């Protein structure tokens, strides 16, 4: 497994969670990382990304509530999620862009109860 996502769980609306994504093996760098999510019956959607310059971008639905970050030395990426809403319920996936290819993690479930 080259990308391992973790940190999901059940949280009440208004709560917070931090997702982690550990890169290993062939993935040499976490300079370009993204998070996506897929809710039941819906298409996978992009949530956030961080690029080599450190600039971060967010989907409008999470802007101001989610923060993406990375630790290059540890080859880790994070998604800090605050003020969670029931509509944030989904399986969250991390993705690394490295050596010209995309690598996906296995996903971690986030469930937000109202």
N, C-alpha and C positions, 0 to 999 in steps of 0.2 A: 504494500500500500504506500503510495507516494504522497498522498494528501490525506490527512486524518483530521476530520472535523469533530468537535466535541463542544459541550457546554449547553446543549439544548435542555429543555425541560418544560415543566408546567408552571406557569406564573399567572398571577391575577392581573387584570387590566390595571395599568398604571405602574406596574412593576418593571424591573430591569433584569437583563441577562447579558452575559458576555460569552460570545462564541469564540472558540479558538480553532486555528487550523495549523497543523504541523506539517511542514514539507520535509521530505526525506528522499533518499535514493538519488535518482537521476535528476530530480529538480534541484538545480544548483543555487537558485536565488528566489527570494520572495519579493523582488523589486516591483513586479506587476501582478497584483492580486485583486480578485473580485469576489464578491458574494452575490449569490442568486438565491431565489426561493421559489418553491412550488407548492401552492395550496391545492387541496383536493379538488379534482375536476377542472383545474386551471392550467394554463401554460406556465412553464418556468419563466420567471421574470428577473431581470437584473435589479440589484439592490444598491450596490456600492462598488467602487474600485479605487485603488490607489496605484499611482504610476511611479516610475523611477524617480521623478523629481520630488516626490512626496505629496504632490497635489492629489486631493481626494474629490470624488464626485459621487453624488447620491441621486437616487430616484426621488421624485417629488414627494412620493408617499411617505418617505422616511426622513427627509431632510429636516434637520434640527432635532431629531430624536436618536438617530443612529450615528455612530462614529467608527470609521474603519482605521485601523493602524497596523503596523507591522514591526517586528523586531528582526532586522536582517541577520544579525549575528546568530540568533536562535533559530532562524528560518521559520518564524511563526508569523501568522496574521491573525487579527482579531476583529470582531465586530461587537462593539459595545452598543447595546440596545436599551433605550430608556423610554419611559412613558408608553409602554407596550399596549397595543390595542388588540381586540379579538381578531381583527382583520390581518394582523401580523402572523396569525397561525399558519404555519407552513413547515415544510422540510427545507432547511437552509443548507446550501452547498457553497463550498469555497472552490475557486478556480485559480490556477496559476498559469500565467503565460510565460513560458521559459523555452529558450532555444528554438523559437519559431513554432511552438506547439502549445495547445491548451491541455491542461491536466485538471481533472475534476476529483474532488473528494467524494466520500460516500454519502454525505448528508447527515444532518442532525435535526431532530424534530423539535420545533418550538410550538407550544400550545398556550394560548392566552385565554383565560377564562374571564367571562364578564361578571 
